[in-house]
Amino acid sequence: MKTIIHKLDDGSGAVIVPREMLDSLNLKVGDQLQIIETGDGIILRPVHDNFERQMSAARDVMDKFSVGLQKLAK
């Protein structure tokens, strides 16, 4: 899969990761990637912060089912 480095206003570059790849790797906007330089180029590796991701998922579930959870707590 190919992509392009896009120039930003400050002179740095941004790599666009295709949606299909984000989906297949279970990545979202805002996730962190580790950049590893090798003799052949670079490797982008997801930084898995499982605790934060799990807490975010738990908050989403609690928000979605707050009424039912409140009834169960009684």
C-alpha positions, 0 to 999 in steps of 0.5 A: 500500500502506498501513501504520500508525505504531505507538507504542513505549514511549519515545514514538517510532513504528515503521513496519511494512513488509509482508512482500510489500514486504520480499520484493519489495525483497529486504530483511531485518530489520536492513537499513538504510533512508535516510529522505528528507523531501520536500515531499509526505512521506517516501521510504524508500530501502534503504541497500545495503551490498553488501560486507557483504551479499556477505560474509554470503552467502559465509559462509553458502555456506562454512558450508553446503558446508564439507566439500566445500570442504575436500576441494577445497582438498586 
